[in-house]
Amino acid sequence: MKERIKFIEQLRTLSKVKNKESTWISDLSDERIYDIFLRLRAHENARSIARYVQTAWKINPKSSIQSLSQGITKFRLRISHLLIMTPPPENATCDVDLDQEFISDITSVRMERMALDIEARINKIMAEEKKTGIHFPYLNRDIQALASLRKSILKQKDWELQHEDLIQAEKEKKIKKKFDNLMDTLGDEGRNRLVSMTTRFLEMVDKLAVPMERNADGKFVRVDEDN
């Protein structure tokens, strides 16, 4: 959830670039900005999106479709580097020699989040179609994309099961790198203070810890030190 909020903030920032004209998109809610991003990522054209937001969302009802679509075109250019963030295609293969950054960033968990986003969007569009009577021409494409993504998720999960050691090694490598960077940032004095505080913390834990054991019901109970 935090990743999505951070991503939407990035989209909003790009919709009103400093020293450049802001687009009407910058005034939209987070949900609608993200919806426009998904439509652009699905290769829906600017005029189609403009027609939809004006009719379904009642955005700038007195403006022309051309005017609205110009705002969308500007927004698309500003987020062009983000529009490449698409799920891997259905026929993507997962070989051992995959780029390590790909292994770290594309996981079944992240792909599941993508699928949930697409599914939520489909449900929302279907509800709006029922409410407004306006047909969304790219709904079938979204449904097909969701089906393909679900298949890719199954393939990704299968690959992860077959390469658990490789994935774990990459995770440990990233953790070590972050730890080493932290230690370098602290310097000698900072490291000595960290060791001192950690030692003190462990001493307090040992002193104040309450002995526990698991009983026959599987619950933890306090150990009577007199026994």
WOPE-V345216 format. One record per helix or strand of 2 or more residues. SS is the DSSP state (a for helix, b for strand). FROM is the first residue (numbers start at 1). TO is the last residue. Records with the same first field share a line. If there is no record, write none. Layout:
BEGIN
SS->FROM-TO / FROM-TO
END
This chain:
BEGIN
a->2-14 / 24-27 / 30-41 / 46-56 / 65-78 / 100-105 / 108-132 / 139-162 / 164-208
b->212-214 / 220-222
END
